[in-house]
């Protein structure tokens, strides 16, 4: 077994990404396999330096050249000694002192082993609605999203069916607050290899419908919204009856474009300011892979040269200028969430109904190739136009109840994209899937 692992690791480390553009080559990224360490789920485990060393070695032995360490939770609390953001000093009964430098151990041990270490920060998330905890439950309450749900405008902290308390991305002061945190993080950890953005998005199509967003949109689009928010998103039919699902209003397409440009401009500004601090910083982003409906969270992760308005099935939401919001060129790596139960396009052809849980923001229930690991990867590679390495990302508990497809999903992601990201070690431990992961990665190498 040891010889197999050594051989597998050597083969994976030798993989190049020369076909994906020059940015990754310039930064000498030779392995695009990433193991993710969630801050909340692994809080107790990662409170011990020996556990950090153990899981770094375990990841390396399986062929992972990179680890991603979650450093800012969905509550807006951080896991390092910040002068800006609140410190996450406890979780589920486990406490940490402010001087416990978790990431410092990751960097020290990881670099000793030849691993690259990335920090991940949840950017526009500000609260955990199941625990009533986070910055939107404190002095940042005025930054939370205003949601238009079932015909009513409500603050997101009151939507207890949604655990994720997102902020309104369009607030200039909130944007600067997040940029200051990201800059502080990179400054405090000059030896960090890279940074992964997470939740750089709106909560859903139902947010944000604040007066600020209305005003910004009117200025952006050069229109006056006479019936807000119904002229953008309608919950009532022509007879004034409440619909079971929202419908697009007359300004809907331009609204979709406006929101995507808010996110694009934030990414562009943040990219510039971070690179000014650390020019060789590897900047990445995680989003869901379901591009046909991902516009609902205000994100266009495609290349600026991809024009969805030319695709017939996208024309109901994509304007001719929507392509200008594409930001793949601003990324050094892109992690696409292939959170699907179906593995191949053939699985979709054989399916007789919707297969697997679809609880992520922006998903729908369509039975299309997009909702398979192979098909989702194919779309991601196509619309990013080769300007950035695409990392197929697998959520372990997508297969809760039947983990049989987990291994094939990992293998397919490695075949169809430039690498794999596994979310998360806590699930590998909980469900005892480390052996399945090793076999899946070996199978991918044998099938190349």
HURABEL-V522573 format. One record per residue. N is the residue number from 1. RES is the residue in one small letter. SS is DSSP state (H for helix, E for strand, L for the rest). Layout:
N | RES | SS
N | RES | SS
This chain:
1 | x | L
2 | x | H
3 | x | H
4 | x | H
5 | x | H
6 | x | H
7 | x | H
8 | x | H
9 | x | H
10 | x | H
11 | x | H
12 | x | H
13 | x | H
14 | x | L
15 | x | L
16 | x | L
17 | x | L
18 | x | H
19 | x | H
20 | x | H
21 | x | L
22 | x | L
23 | x | H
24 | x | H
25 | x | H
26 | x | H
27 | x | L
28 | x | L
29 | x | L
30 | x | L
31 | x | L
32 | x | L
33 | x | E
34 | x | E
35 | x | E
36 | x | E
37 | x | E
38 | x | L
39 | x | L
40 | x | L
41 | x | L
42 | x | L
43 | x | L
44 | x | L
45 | x | H
46 | x | H
47 | x | H
48 | x | L
49 | x | H
50 | x | H
51 | x | H
52 | x | H
53 | x | H
54 | x | H
55 | x | H
56 | x | H
57 | x | H
58 | x | H
59 | x | H
60 | x | H
61 | x | H
62 | x | L
63 | x | L
64 | x | L
65 | x | L
66 | x | E
67 | x | E
68 | x | E
69 | x | E
70 | x | E
71 | x | E
72 | x | E
73 | x | L
74 | x | L
75 | x | L
76 | x | L
77 | x | L
78 | x | E
79 | x | L
80 | x | L
81 | x | L
82 | x | L
83 | x | L
84 | x | L
85 | x | L
86 | x | L
87 | x | E
88 | x | L
89 | x | L
90 | x | E
91 | x | E
92 | x | L
93 | x | L
94 | x | E
95 | x | E
96 | x | L
97 | x | L
98 | x | L
99 | x | L
100 | x | L
101 | x | L
102 | x | H
103 | x | H
104 | x | H
105 | x | H
106 | x | H
107 | x | H
108 | x | H
109 | x | H
110 | x | H
111 | x | H
112 | x | H
113 | x | L
114 | x | L
115 | x | L
116 | x | E
117 | x | E
118 | x | E
119 | x | E
120 | x | E
121 | x | E
122 | x | E
123 | x | L
124 | x | L
125 | x | E
126 | x | E
127 | x | E
128 | x | E
129 | x | L
130 | x | L
131 | x | L
132 | x | L
133 | x | E
134 | x | L
135 | x | H
136 | x | H
137 | x | H
138 | x | L
139 | x | L
140 | x | L
141 | x | H
142 | x | H
143 | x | H
144 | x | E
145 | x | L
146 | x | E
147 | x | E
148 | x | E
149 | x | E
150 | x | L
151 | x | L
152 | x | E
153 | x | E
154 | x | E
155 | x | E
156 | x | H
157 | x | H
158 | x | H
159 | x | L
160 | x | L
161 | x | L
162 | x | L
163 | x | L
164 | x | E
165 | x | E
166 | x | E
167 | x | E
168 | x | L
169 | x | L
170 | x | L
171 | x | L
172 | x | H
173 | x | H
174 | x | H
175 | x | H
176 | x | H
177 | x | H
178 | x | H
179 | x | H
180 | x | H
181 | x | H
182 | x | H
183 | x | H
184 | x | H
185 | x | H
186 | x | H
187 | x | H
188 | x | H
189 | x | L
190 | x | L
191 | x | L
192 | x | L
193 | x | L
194 | x | E
195 | x | E
196 | x | E
197 | x | E
198 | x | E
199 | x | L
200 | x | L
201 | x | L
202 | x | L
203 | x | L
204 | x | L
205 | x | L
206 | x | L
207 | x | E
208 | x | L
209 | x | L
210 | x | L
211 | x | H
212 | x | H
213 | x | H
214 | x | H
215 | x | H
216 | x | H
217 | x | H
218 | x | H
219 | x | H
220 | x | H
221 | x | H
222 | x | L
223 | x | L
224 | x | L
225 | x | L
226 | x | L
227 | x | L
228 | x | L
229 | x | L
230 | x | L
231 | x | L
232 | x | L
233 | x | E
234 | x | E
235 | x | E
236 | x | E
237 | x | L
238 | x | L
239 | x | L
240 | x | L
241 | x | L
242 | x | E
243 | x | E
244 | x | E
245 | x | E
246 | x | E
247 | x | E
248 | x | E
249 | x | L
250 | x | L
251 | x | L
252 | x | H
253 | x | H
254 | x | H
255 | x | H
256 | x | H
257 | x | H
258 | x | H
259 | x | H
260 | x | H
261 | x | H
262 | x | H
263 | x | H
264 | x | H
265 | x | H
266 | x | H
267 | x | H
268 | x | H
269 | x | H
270 | x | H
271 | x | H
272 | x | H
273 | x | H
274 | x | H
275 | x | H
276 | x | H
277 | x | H
278 | x | L
279 | x | L
280 | x | L
281 | x | L
282 | x | E
283 | x | E
284 | x | E
285 | x | E
286 | x | E
287 | x | E
288 | x | E
289 | x | L
290 | x | L
291 | x | H
292 | x | H
293 | x | H
294 | x | H
295 | x | H
296 | x | H
297 | x | H
298 | x | L
299 | x | L
300 | x | L
301 | x | L
302 | x | L
303 | x | L
304 | x | L
305 | x | L
306 | x | L
307 | x | L
308 | x | H
309 | x | H
310 | x | H
311 | x | L
312 | x | H
313 | x | H
314 | x | H
315 | x | L
316 | x | L
317 | x | L
318 | x | L
319 | x | L
320 | x | L
321 | x | L
322 | x | H
323 | x | H
324 | x | H
325 | x | H
326 | x | L
327 | x | L
328 | x | H
329 | x | H
330 | x | H
331 | x | L
332 | x | L
333 | x | E
334 | x | E
335 | x | E
336 | x | E
337 | x | E
338 | x | L
339 | x | L
340 | x | L
341 | x | L
342 | x | E
343 | x | L
344 | x | L
345 | x | H
346 | x | H
347 | x | H
348 | x | H
349 | x | H
350 | x | H
351 | x | L
352 | x | L
353 | x | L
354 | x | L
355 | x | L
356 | x | L
357 | x | L
358 | x | L
359 | x | L
360 | x | L
361 | x | L
362 | x | L
363 | x | L
364 | x | L
365 | x | L
366 | x | L
367 | x | L
368 | x | L
369 | x | H
370 | x | H
371 | x | H
372 | x | E
373 | x | H
374 | x | H
375 | x | H
376 | x | H
377 | x | H
378 | x | H
379 | x | H
380 | x | H
381 | x | H
382 | x | H
383 | x | H
384 | x | L
385 | x | L
386 | x | L
387 | x | L
388 | x | L
389 | x | E
390 | x | E
391 | x | E
392 | x | E
393 | x | E
394 | x | E
395 | x | E
396 | x | H
397 | x | H
398 | x | H
399 | x | H
400 | x | L
401 | x | L
402 | x | L
403 | x | L
404 | x | H
405 | x | H
406 | x | H
407 | x | H
408 | x | H
409 | x | H
410 | x | H
411 | x | H
412 | x | H
413 | x | H
414 | x | H
415 | x | H
416 | x | H
417 | x | L
418 | x | L
419 | x | L
420 | x | E
421 | x | E
422 | x | E
423 | x | E
424 | x | L
425 | x | H
426 | x | H
427 | x | H
428 | x | H
429 | x | H
430 | x | H
431 | x | L
432 | x | L
433 | x | L
434 | x | H
435 | x | H
436 | x | H
437 | x | H
438 | x | H
439 | x | H
440 | x | H
441 | x | H
442 | x | H
443 | x | H
444 | x | H
445 | x | H
446 | x | H
447 | x | L
448 | x | L
